[in-house]
Amino acid sequence: MTLRDHFGLICTDLSATLRGFAWGTRQTRQALKTALACVISIMLTYFLDLREAYWAGITTLIMMQPNVAASIRKGWMRAGGACCGCFLAVVLTGLFLQLHLTYTIAFFSLSVLGFYLGVTAGNGYFWSYFIMNGVLISMVGMTQPDITVYITVHRGAAITIGVLVSLVLNVVLFPDYAHETLKEDFVRHRTRTFEWIQEIVRQYTENDYLSEAVEMPYRELIRGSRKIGNLLKDAAFEMKLLRGDPQILNALINRLSNRIEDFHAFYQELSRHRSERAYQGNHRTAMEDLSIKLGLLAKAQGWSLDEKDSSEKEIRQILARLESDYGKTVVDGRTKAYGILDFLFFLELIFLLRRIVNDLTFNTRENSVSEVAAVPEKSVYEERSDLYRFVFLGRAHTLHIPSLKYAIKGALGIVAVFWFWFWAEIPGGALNVSVAVITVLQQDLMSTTHKGLLRFTGCLVGAAAGYAFLAFQVESIPVLCLSLFAVVFFFAYIWGGRPGAAYLGCQAGLCYLVATVHDLTPMTSLAPPTERLFGIFMGVLFTWTINLLIWPEDLLEKFFQDIRDAEKKLPAIGEKIAARFHGGTDPGSVSLDVTALQSTLQTLRNQRELSADDAVPMRVWLEQLRLLKEESASMDMVDLETARVLGEMNPDFIPSLVETLFLISLARSHKDFQLISLRLAEQARAFEEIMALTRQSGIASRPIKFKQRFAHTLITCKRLIFRLGTLSDARSRFPASWPVEGF
């Protein structure tokens, strides 16, 4: 990605953010609260006669969060980290004041720990801020030990004031509670889900399939699920404070997301193999009633589908009626005239409808999930790859290698900056240069470059605004407050905008505060913003140099390597499928984070490292891999009786599927993919033979519950065959420039 591309992305996102300005939006409310908190915290710092008042203002800008819970969580981590870090700085200065080599080793070790915990620990921001704040203030202590305690007390107090003012304003002024937003979004999301299911039922009943009417809402539902998932952590934090029960909400939201995937997979298979309308015709009245009741159920309010709601009860009655009517067709022999796929789809639809109604129904007064939802559901667990496992003091531990490399590079950067500044006495200050290293350094060169440009450009803008203010020689506190409010509001609005330019707003605001706020009087010198600007330039330069010299991480090459690693996990997915069918020991979770790969692919597209044509097959491959893993997890409905019956029909069917997964992981040439295509065609024929045997084996006379599980298992197997074919086809269309070394 060239510098022109980086600046093009910045300009595009900045323009979109400014064009979207409106007074009633959440982004505008957050910017107003941030500007007001900045002014109040600085004035309060002045009133308490604390030095370095700009740290209170900087904290309010950093503390700008989308809801109350996020503000509280970041607030305690920043205030706690600042106070603990100040204490650590005093300890480091006292222990190593005259021991430069020992200080450097301790300095380096703590920096590695701070960087590593910052990206891997659950409360990473606290650990990162605690350690890095202590290390940075100790730099001042090593050169000016007489003012170490003075700086730590005043800086810690200013940061704490900024945190407290931000928290109070976030609760008092335009409060955005995550659990309230989550409830509104969830009810809206559930409504759209039932409307979407209603459309699937309508198309099935009328045998009139229009995929666009299902696929477009499905993509919107997936985006809605992700948005709700992002809110869940903050909402759970608030509900713990309010004595709510976040575990129930977590189960509820996960179940709804899983059922959306189930219905989408069902519809894909249904639309590819049009049923013969036998069951729709025989049960048309009940199916139409079902569609109407689903529409009514979509209008339900609150977290749960109330067990006393008439629509929910009527849907259960309709499903029971469908099962009863189906039983009558079995008794009088009419099912012999129906196609086997028609039989499977009908049972699967009833199974999925009953499952989603059960999963979303619970009594909120007793906080008890329904019987079905209370049963633990096997789900896809996405674990980080590149983990190094070891045993220390009898306990198992893991290290994430890329994060460890990133931490070492960051620590080397800070150590190099400190000693270069100490020996060469360059302007800008070791703190400004080191902070630039900490904030700019990312886990790949491309992101580091972009954030470095945003930081430097933001400081240019903030310094220019600060110079303009200082040119007027303003000495009035009210005028200073008004200018602070207006400028910080503008920069905070950008900070809350599009990601390609948001960080520019943050840095511009910080540099403006450093330029215009200092001690107990307005600043009238250009030295602070100039030194900060030079320090940031040096920090960015150091960061780029370290990233180029030490473990240079190219995001595109890393993405290719991660794709290779993901391919190697296909046999493990096959082993889990085999274990469920053959009653073997479950091999455990597969460490495969498909969501992270999809996010990286989108980043590469946004930053123009991959062309649209090259990205298409990779996007399809990743999506099919995600669905493959989801559907392999849905084999949790397979029981011993189902597996036994399927094994009697074709004992080689499941082993052959598992072997195909292994072969796909090894395929490289077009000849390999052609052979896999032929093999999957044989699998499809074997499935047709199983369906023919299903009618002859007397499955129709089995209990309805067994038939529903059996139908669900068969349809899942058919989807797996289709999924493997699409996966193999997408992999064969990877770009010709795709690197094949290292396989």
PALUMBA-942551 format. One line per 8 residues: number of its first residue (from 1); their letters; for each residue x, y, z of C-alpha. Coordinates in steps of 0.02 Angstrom, whole numbers, plus 50000, padded with zeros to 5 digits. Each point is the difference from the previous one (the first is absolute). Layout:
<atoms>
NUM	A	X:Y:Z ~ ...
</atoms>
This chain:
<atoms>
1	MTLRDHFG	50000:50000:50000 ~ 50080:50162:49942 ~ 50000:50165:50095 ~ 49876:50064:49872 ~ 49882:49857:50045 ~ 50019:50037:50186 ~ 49960:50184:49978 ~ 49859:49957:49880
9	LICTDLSA	49920:49891:50135 ~ 50022:50138:50129 ~ 49919:50131:49887 ~ 49856:49885:49952 ~ 49955:49954:50179 ~ 50025:50177:50065 ~ 49887:50069:49864 ~ 49866:49869:50037
17	TLRGFAWG	50008:50040:50187 ~ 49978:50187:49974 ~ 49863:49981:49870 ~ 49900:49891:50120 ~ 49993:50133:50137 ~ 49830:50020:50084 ~ 49957:50070:50172 ~ 49889:49856:50054
25	TRQTRQAL	50123:49857:49972 ~ 50086:49899:50136 ~ 50169:50051:49928 ~ 49958:50185:50023 ~ 49937:49971:50178 ~ 50161:49910:50044 ~ 50104:50143:49928 ~ 49900:50128:50102
33	KTALACVI	50023:49900:50160 ~ 50186:49981:49966 ~ 50025:50186:49969 ~ 49904:50048:50157 ~ 50093:49872:50105 ~ 50166:50065:49933 ~ 49961:50180:50051 ~ 49933:49952:50173
41	SIMLTYFL	50146:49884:50041 ~ 50130:50130:49950 ~ 49914:50136:50102 ~ 49986:49882:50149 ~ 50186:49960:49985 ~ 50038:50186:50001 ~ 49889:50024:50153 ~ 50092:49861:50094
49	DLREAYWA	50169:50081:49957 ~ 50064:49846:49907 ~ 50135:50010:49868 ~ 49990:49926:49824 ~ 49814:50038:49985 ~ 50000:49944:49818 ~ 50010:49818:50060 ~ 49823:50016:50068
57	GITTLIMM	49940:50063:49830 ~ 50095:49864:49907 ~ 49919:49869:50112 ~ 49824:50061:49960 ~ 50038:49986:49814 ~ 50069:49824:50019 ~ 49852:49954:50110 ~ 49870:50035:49864
65	QPNVAASI	49904:49835:49992 ~ 49835:49949:49918 ~ 49909:49956:50162 ~ 50006:50012:50190 ~ 50069:49825:50027 ~ 50144:50027:49880 ~ 50040:50164:50087 ~ 50000:49918:50172
73	RKGWMRAG	50110:49855:49942 ~ 50125:50112:49912 ~ 49992:50127:50141 ~ 50050:49882:50140 ~ 50137:49925:49891 ~ 50071:50170:49955 ~ 49988:50077:50174 ~ 50059:49840:50085
81	GACCGCFL	50139:49977:49873 ~ 50056:50180:50021 ~ 50009:49990:50190 ~ 50087:49831:50002 ~ 50117:50057:49861 ~ 50050:50155:50097 ~ 50044:49890:50149 ~ 50100:49885:49885
89	AVVLTGLF	50096:50151:49932 ~ 50053:50051:50175 ~ 50057:49821:50037 ~ 50100:49986:49838 ~ 50084:50168:50027 ~ 50046:49957:50179 ~ 50069:49829:49958 ~ 50098:50036:49841
97	LQLHLTYT	50047:50185:50007 ~ 50187:49966:49986 ~ 49989:49830:49915 ~ 49974:50041:49817 ~ 50027:49824:49931 ~ 49887:49920:50130 ~ 49870:50135:49969 ~ 50006:49967:49814
105	IAFFSLSV	49971:49813:50026 ~ 49855:50032:50120 ~ 49934:50137:49886 ~ 50005:49881:49849 ~ 49921:49853:50094 ~ 49857:50103:50069 ~ 49968:50079:49830 ~ 49988:49827:49919
113	LGFYLGVT	49877:49949:50136 ~ 49897:50159:49977 ~ 49987:49983:49811 ~ 49960:49813:50011 ~ 49867:50014:50135 ~ 49924:50148:49910 ~ 49950:49891:49852 ~ 49971:49832:50085
121	AGNGYFWS	49932:50028:50177 ~ 49815:50019:50039 ~ 50029:50170:50081 ~ 50143:50039:49883 ~ 49976:50189:50005 ~ 50030:50003:50189 ~ 50158:49895:49992 ~ 50067:50095:49851
129	YFIMNGVL	49965:50170:50076 ~ 50065:49948:50172 ~ 50167:49934:49937 ~ 50030:50123:49858 ~ 49953:50151:50107 ~ 50121:49942:50135 ~ 50139:49971:49874 ~ 49976:50167:49912
137	ISMVGMTQ	49995:50105:50159 ~ 50154:49909:50062 ~ 50091:50072:49848 ~ 49977:50173:50074 ~ 50054:49933:50170 ~ 50164:49934:49929 ~ 50047:50172:49936 ~ 49911:50110:50129
145	PDITVYIT	49976:49892:50155 ~ 49956:50147:50111 ~ 49834:50029:49910 ~ 49944:49819:49979 ~ 49878:49999:50147 ~ 49938:50173:49952 ~ 49958:49943:49822 ~ 49921:49837:50054
153	VHRGAAIT	49883:50083:50125 ~ 49943:50140:49885 ~ 49983:49892:49845 ~ 49908:49861:50092 ~ 49881:50127:50077 ~ 49967:50087:49834 ~ 49963:49834:49913 ~ 49884:49946:50141
161	IGVLVSLV	49906:50165:49989 ~ 49978:49978:49812 ~ 49932:49823:50026 ~ 49877:50051:50137 ~ 49933:50151:49905 ~ 49976:49894:49843 ~ 49908:49865:50097 ~ 49884:50124:50087
169	LNVVLFPD	49956:50088:49837 ~ 49973:49834:49911 ~ 49871:49952:50131 ~ 49917:50171:50020 ~ 50002:50070:49823 ~ 49924:49900:49855 ~ 50036:49833:50085 ~ 50015:49853:49880
177	YAHETLKE	49978:49838:50097 ~ 50061:49847:49909 ~ 49865:49885:50072 ~ 49861:50117:49941 ~ 50076:50013:49826 ~ 50025:49812:49999 ~ 49818:49968:50045 ~ 49937:50116:49862
185	DFVRHRTR	50119:49926:49872 ~ 49960:49821:50053 ~ 49811:50023:49988 ~ 50021:50082:49830 ~ 50119:49861:49947 ~ 49881:49863:50060 ~ 49855:50084:49908 ~ 50098:50001:49838
193	TFEWIQEI	50051:49820:50030 ~ 49820:49940:50016 ~ 49948:50102:49848 ~ 50143:49917:49906 ~ 49946:49827:50059 ~ 49822:50044:49950 ~ 50062:50033:49823 ~ 50090:49832:49997
201	VRQYTEND	49841:49911:50056 ~ 49898:50095:49869 ~ 50120:49951:49860 ~ 49998:49819:50059 ~ 49809:49997:50009 ~ 49976:50076:49828 ~ 50152:49914:49923 ~ 50049:50170:49932
209	YLSEAVEM	50183:50033:50038 ~ 50074:50174:49984 ~ 50174:49990:50076 ~ 50030:50188:50002 ~ 49853:50022:50120 ~ 50091:49885:50122 ~ 50185:50033:49967 ~ 49998:50190:50019
217	PYRELIRG	49908:49997:50169 ~ 50117:49858:50054 ~ 50153:50110:49973 ~ 49916:50139:50099 ~ 49960:49876:50140 ~ 50182:49944:50007 ~ 50057:50181:50017 ~ 49868:50024:50135
225	SRKIGNLL	50062:49846:50093 ~ 50177:50069:50000 ~ 49942:50170:50061 ~ 49902:49919:50142 ~ 50149:49890:50042 ~ 50111:50154:50014 ~ 49876:50081:50120 ~ 49981:49845:50108
233	KDAAFEMK	50161:50021:50099 ~ 49958:50178:50052 ~ 49819:49954:50035 ~ 50054:49852:50107 ~ 50111:50117:50101 ~ 49855:50119:50032 ~ 49881:49859:50044 ~ 50120:49934:50130
241	LLRGDPQI	49996:50171:50080 ~ 49809:50002:49987 ~ 49983:49820:50061 ~ 49943:49935:49832 ~ 50041:49831:49927 ~ 50118:50018:49850 ~ 50021:49810:49983 ~ 49820:49981:49943
249	LNALINRL	50020:50141:49873 ~ 50160:49923:49936 ~ 49915:49832:49975 ~ 49849:50083:49921 ~ 50101:50102:49875 ~ 50114:49854:49954 ~ 49849:49887:49972 ~ 49917:50126:49886
257	SNRIEDFH	50160:50019:49897 ~ 50015:49811:49985 ~ 49818:49981:49945 ~ 50025:50133:49866 ~ 50143:49897:49930 ~ 49893:49842:50011 ~ 49856:50076:49902 ~ 50117:50074:49871
265	AFYQELSR	50085:49833:49971 ~ 49828:49917:49989 ~ 49941:50128:49871 ~ 50156:49981:49894 ~ 49973:49814:49988 ~ 49813:50021:49973 ~ 50021:50125:49858 ~ 50127:49889:49912
273	HRSERAYQ	49886:49849:50006 ~ 49821:50056:49974 ~ 49881:49887:50095 ~ 49853:49916:49915 ~ 49867:50099:50096 ~ 49924:49840:50068 ~ 50013:50050:50183 ~ 49961:50183:49964
281	GNHRTAME	49841:49950:49912 ~ 49946:49878:50135 ~ 50035:50124:50143 ~ 49969:50164:49909 ~ 49872:50070:50123 ~ 50112:49967:50150 ~ 50152:50073:49909 ~ 49904:50160:49958
289	DLSIKLGL	49943:50015:50181 ~ 50180:49975:50054 ~ 50059:50141:49888 ~ 49869:50119:50071 ~ 50046:49956:50180 ~ 50184:50026:49964 ~ 49957:50176:49942 ~ 49910:50033:50163
297	LAKAQGWS	50141:49926:50102 ~ 50121:50119:49913 ~ 49912:50145:50088 ~ 50035:49933:50175 ~ 50090:50117:50120 ~ 50125:49967:50140 ~ 50143:49877:50014 ~ 49899:49839:49994
305	LDEKDSSE	49852:49933:49907 ~ 49878:50002:50145 ~ 49931:49827:50035 ~ 49828:50080:50023 ~ 50005:50082:49828 ~ 49861:49928:49891 ~ 50106:50002:49841 ~ 50137:49896:50080
313	KEIRQILA	49872:49875:50066 ~ 49911:49991:49833 ~ 50163:49966:49907 ~ 50035:49855:50117 ~ 49824:49935:49967 ~ 50023:50016:49811 ~ 50165:49906:50008 ~ 49918:49864:50105
321	RLESDYGK	49858:49993:49873 ~ 50123:49982:49855 ~ 50086:49856:50090 ~ 49832:49919:50036 ~ 49941:50020:49820 ~ 50165:49929:49940 ~ 49972:49849:50112 ~ 49832:49971:49918
329	TVVDGRTK	50079:50001:49826 ~ 50121:49867:50061 ~ 49859:49891:50065 ~ 49896:50007:49840 ~ 50154:49975:49890 ~ 49994:50165:49906 ~ 50185:50033:50034 ~ 50045:49868:49870
337	AYGILDFL	49946:50122:49865 ~ 50115:50137:50067 ~ 50180:50030:49950 ~ 50130:49963:50132 ~ 50070:50178:49991 ~ 49826:50067:50029 ~ 49990:49890:50154 ~ 50169:50063:50064
345	FFLELIFL	49965:50184:49970 ~ 49831:49993:50084 ~ 50069:49918:50158 ~ 50150:50118:50003 ~ 49889:50155:49989 ~ 49892:49944:50146 ~ 50157:49956:50098 ~ 50078:50172:49971
353	LRRIVNDL	49840:50095:50039 ~ 49973:49906:50162 ~ 50181:50027:50047 ~ 50001:50189:49975 ~ 49836:50026:50093 ~ 50063:49895:50146 ~ 50169:50087:50002 ~ 49925:50174:50008
361	TFNTRENS	49867:49962:50132 ~ 50042:50018:50185 ~ 49919:50071:50156 ~ 50085:50164:50043 ~ 49930:50001:50177 ~ 50090:49838:50043 ~ 50146:50032:49881 ~ 49986:49821:49940
369	VSEVAAVP	50038:49952:49821 ~ 49883:49878:49914 ~ 50039:49814:50008 ~ 50075:49997:49825 ~ 50102:50159:50023 ~ 50065:49938:50168 ~ 50089:49854:49916 ~ 50180:50051:49960
377	EKSVYEER	50020:50022:49813 ~ 50162:49958:49914 ~ 50063:50153:49911 ~ 50145:50053:49895 ~ 50147:50055:50107 ~ 50122:50115:49912 ~ 50172:49994:50078 ~ 50153:50100:49954
385	SDLYRFVF	50127:49909:49894 ~ 50190:50022:50020 ~ 49994:49945:50182 ~ 50152:49927:50087 ~ 49949:49885:50142 ~ 50114:49956:50145 ~ 49993:49940:50180 ~ 50073:50107:50140
393	LGRAHTLH	49992:49956:50185 ~ 49880:49860:49960 ~ 49874:50111:49909 ~ 49965:50013:49814 ~ 50030:50171:49919 ~ 49991:50072:49825 ~ 50093:50140:49910 ~ 49932:50084:49845
401	IPSLKYAI	50155:50013:49892 ~ 49949:50149:49888 ~ 49950:50100:50155 ~ 50166:49958:50083 ~ 50096:50059:49846 ~ 49898:50160:50000 ~ 50039:50026:50185 ~ 50187:49976:49975
409	KGALGIVA	50002:50122:49854 ~ 49906:50130:50103 ~ 50117:49980:50149 ~ 50155:50014:49889 ~ 49927:50159:49926 ~ 49974:50082:50169 ~ 50173:49949:50064 ~ 50082:50065:49841
417	VFWFWFWA	49903:50163:50011 ~ 50047:50029:50181 ~ 50186:49975:49979 ~ 50007:50091:49834 ~ 49914:50149:50081 ~ 50110:49984:50158 ~ 50164:50000:49902 ~ 49957:50112:49853
425	EIPGGALN	49891:50123:50099 ~ 49880:50017:49853 ~ 49851:50116:50019 ~ 49824:49931:50018 ~ 50024:49913:50167 ~ 50018:49814:50030 ~ 49819:49990:50061 ~ 49927:50071:49839
433	VSVAVITV	50107:49886:49892 ~ 49965:49846:50106 ~ 49812:50032:50007 ~ 50003:50011:49809 ~ 50086:49829:49994 ~ 49870:49924:50117 ~ 49847:50068:49909 ~ 50060:49984:49820
441	LQQDLMST	50074:49825:50008 ~ 49879:49869:49932 ~ 50019:49814:49967 ~ 50030:50025:49813 ~ 50095:50127:49895 ~ 49848:50061:49904 ~ 49898:50045:50154 ~ 50153:50078:50083
449	THKGLLRF	50027:50112:49848 ~ 49818:50054:49994 ~ 49988:50038:50186 ~ 50168:50090:49995 ~ 49935:50112:49859 ~ 49840:50033:50096 ~ 50096:50044:50157 ~ 50122:50117:49911
457	TGCLVGAA	49865:50080:49892 ~ 49886:50022:50150 ~ 50138:50086:50096 ~ 50033:50116:49853 ~ 49816:50049:49999 ~ 49992:50019:50190 ~ 50162:50098:50006 ~ 49938:50116:49862
465	AGYAFLAF	49840:50031:50097 ~ 50102:50028:50159 ~ 50118:50122:49913 ~ 49851:50096:49933 ~ 49927:50016:50174 ~ 50166:50052:50078 ~ 50022:50133:49866 ~ 49854:50097:50078
473	QVESIPVL	50091:50007:50169 ~ 49841:49953:50092 ~ 50012:50019:50189 ~ 49815:49985:50043 ~ 49947:49837:50082 ~ 49819:50009:49931 ~ 50067:50023:49823 ~ 50119:49854:50028
481	CLSLFAVV	49852:49894:50058 ~ 49894:50045:49849 ~ 50140:49965:49879 ~ 50039:49836:50087 ~ 49819:49946:49991 ~ 49980:50042:49815 ~ 50165:49926:49941 ~ 49990:49842:50107
489	FFFAYIWG	49820:49973:49942 ~ 50055:50006:49819 ~ 50147:49882:50024 ~ 49899:49883:50112 ~ 49868:49987:49864 ~ 50134:49942:49878 ~ 50068:49881:50135 ~ 49829:49915:50005
497	GRPGAAYL	49986:49986:49810 ~ 50061:49884:49862 ~ 50149:49891:50051 ~ 50114:50052:49857 ~ 50013:50177:50070 ~ 49935:49991:50180 ~ 50171:49995:50085 ~ 50044:50164:49913
505	GCQAGLCY	49866:50087:50104 ~ 50068:49927:50161 ~ 50178:50056:49965 ~ 49947:50173:49941 ~ 49904:50025:50163 ~ 50147:49941:50106 ~ 50124:50115:49914 ~ 49881:50147:50014
513	LVATVHDL	49984:49971:50188 ~ 50189:49989:50021 ~ 50019:50163:49902 ~ 49869:50102:50091 ~ 49987:49930:50177 ~ 50142:49995:50126 ~ 50017:50023:50186 ~ 49879:50130:50071
521	TPMTSLAP	50003:50126:49857 ~ 49971:49996:49813 ~ 50157:49962:49902 ~ 50083:50136:49897 ~ 50149:49900:49933 ~ 50017:49898:49840 ~ 50129:49885:50076 ~ 49885:49862:50073
529	PTERLFGI	49902:49963:49840 ~ 50159:50014:49895 ~ 50094:49879:50113 ~ 49852:49880:50002 ~ 49992:50006:49810 ~ 50185:49966:49982 ~ 49993:49864:50132 ~ 49858:49913:49909
537	FMGVLFTW	50093:50012:49835 ~ 50151:49918:50080 ~ 49891:49867:50082 ~ 49915:49956:49836 ~ 50170:49994:49914 ~ 50069:49883:50134 ~ 49846:49889:49988 ~ 50010:49983:49811
545	TINLLIWP	50186:49962:50010 ~ 49976:49864:50133 ~ 49856:49923:49903 ~ 50106:49991:49843 ~ 50153:49927:50086 ~ 49928:49881:50131 ~ 49874:49865:49951 ~ 49923:50104:49860
553	EDLLEKFF	49819:49944:49998 ~ 49914:50018:49832 ~ 49812:49988:50028 ~ 49969:49924:49828 ~ 50133:49866:50022 ~ 49936:49962:50176 ~ 49824:49983:49931 ~ 50061:49875:49870
561	QDIRDAEK	50089:49902:50137 ~ 49844:50001:50109 ~ 49899:49932:49853 ~ 50126:49858:49983 ~ 49986:49964:50186 ~ 49810:50001:49988 ~ 50008:49871:49859 ~ 50100:49885:50112
569	KLPAIGEK	49857:50003:50128 ~ 49876:49917:49879 ~ 50050:49822:50052 ~ 49968:50048:50183 ~ 49822:50052:49954 ~ 49981:49831:49915 ~ 50060:49911:50157 ~ 49867:50088:50103
577	IAARFHGG	49865:49945:49876 ~ 50064:49821:50004 ~ 50003:50001:50191 ~ 49817:50053:50009 ~ 49944:49861:49882 ~ 50110:49860:50064 ~ 49985:50038:50185 ~ 50186:50034:50020
585	TDPGSVSL	50085:50125:50115 ~ 49974:50179:49945 ~ 50172:50066:49946 ~ 49961:50170:50075 ~ 49977:50173:49927 ~ 50083:50048:49836 ~ 50108:50157:50019 ~ 49931:50091:49849
593	DVTALQST	49950:50185:50005 ~ 49908:50025:49835 ~ 49925:50166:50056 ~ 50175:50074:50022 ~ 50048:49941:49824 ~ 49844:50079:49927 ~ 50041:50163:50090 ~ 50178:49996:49933
601	LQTLRNQR	49937:49970:49823 ~ 49885:50151:50015 ~ 50146:50105:50064 ~ 50107:49947:49851 ~ 49859:50048:49883 ~ 49973:50169:50085 ~ 50185:50036:49991 ~ 50009:49941:49819
609	ELSADDAV	50126:49862:50030 ~ 49885:49876:49911 ~ 49900:50031:49843 ~ 49813:49967:50000 ~ 50020:49854:49878 ~ 50134:49917:50107 ~ 49900:50026:50160 ~ 49837:49920:49937
617	PMRVWLEQ	50053:49815:50005 ~ 50089:50029:50167 ~ 49843:50078:50074 ~ 49895:49854:49937 ~ 50127:49874:50067 ~ 50001:50079:50173 ~ 49811:50011:50008 ~ 49983:49818:49948
625	LRLLKEES	50131:49951:50129 ~ 49903:50092:50135 ~ 49837:49916:49950 ~ 50087:49831:49988 ~ 50059:50017:50179 ~ 49828:50061:50056 ~ 49913:49853:49917 ~ 50124:49874:50066
633	ASMDMVDL	49959:50068:50173 ~ 49814:49975:49964 ~ 50034:49813:49999 ~ 49966:50011:50188 ~ 49826:49935:49960 ~ 50073:49834:49940 ~ 49965:49862:50126 ~ 50058:49820:50002
641	ETARVLGE	49839:49933:49922 ~ 50009:50125:49856 ~ 50183:49960:49969 ~ 49965:49813:50005 ~ 49859:50010:49872 ~ 50103:50108:49883 ~ 50149:49882:50020 ~ 49892:49850:49952
649	MNPDFIPS	49943:50088:49842 ~ 50176:50047:49944 ~ 50146:49966:50119 ~ 50123:50093:49885 ~ 49899:50161:49983 ~ 50066:50098:50150 ~ 50180:49933:49987 ~ 50002:50053:49817
657	LVETLFLI	49941:50176:50048 ~ 50139:50012:50130 ~ 50129:49940:49874 ~ 49941:50132:49875 ~ 50034:50135:50128 ~ 50177:49933:50018 ~ 50027:49999:49811 ~ 49936:50180:49983
665	SLARSHKD	50129:50055:50128 ~ 50137:49927:49890 ~ 49935:50051:49827 ~ 50110:50121:49905 ~ 49983:49974:49812 ~ 49847:50010:49888 ~ 50016:49812:49975 ~ 49982:49976:50189
673	FQLISLRL	49842:50105:50003 ~ 49927:49907:49851 ~ 50025:49835:50091 ~ 49917:50072:50155 ~ 49853:50056:49892 ~ 49980:49823:49934 ~ 50011:49931:50175 ~ 49864:50120:50062
681	AEQARAFE	49890:49946:49853 ~ 50018:49822:50064 ~ 49953:50061:50175 ~ 49844:50081:49928 ~ 49951:49835:49917 ~ 50030:49908:50163 ~ 49884:50123:50086 ~ 49864:49966:49870
689	EIMALTRQ	50019:49814:50036 ~ 49979:50034:50187 ~ 49840:50097:49965 ~ 49934:49853:49898 ~ 50042:49881:50142 ~ 49914:50116:50124 ~ 49829:49957:49929 ~ 50039:49814:49998
697	SGIASRPI	50071:49993:50177 ~ 49836:50041:50086 ~ 50056:50171:50065 ~ 49822:50065:49973 ~ 49935:49887:50138 ~ 50125:50066:50128 ~ 49951:50127:50135 ~ 49987:50180:49939
705	KFKQRFAH	50144:50060:50111 ~ 50119:49873:49925 ~ 49945:50044:49824 ~ 50032:50185:50032 ~ 50176:49964:50063 ~ 50031:49882:49855 ~ 49936:50126:49872 ~ 50106:50137:50078
713	TLITCKRL	50155:49889:49991 ~ 49969:49951:49818 ~ 49971:50179:49943 ~ 50156:50056:50095 ~ 50101:49865:49909 ~ 49932:50061:49833 ~ 50048:50178:50046 ~ 50175:49941:50045
721	IFRLGTLS	50019:49923:49826 ~ 49946:50163:49920 ~ 50112:50100:50118 ~ 50152:49895:49957 ~ 49967:50023:49815 ~ 49986:50189:50016 ~ 50154:50006:50111 ~ 50102:49899:49875
729	DARSRFPA	49938:50105:49854 ~ 50043:50164:50086 ~ 50173:49936:50046 ~ 50033:49950:49819 ~ 49963:50180:49947 ~ 50128:50081:50114 ~ 50104:50127:49901 ~ 50145:49938:49894
737	SWPVEGF	50116:50108:50108 ~ 49950:49898:50154 ~ 50164:49943:50081 ~ 50013:49811:50007 ~ 50166:49987:50091 ~ 49998:49928:50175 ~ 49859:49875:49976
</atoms>
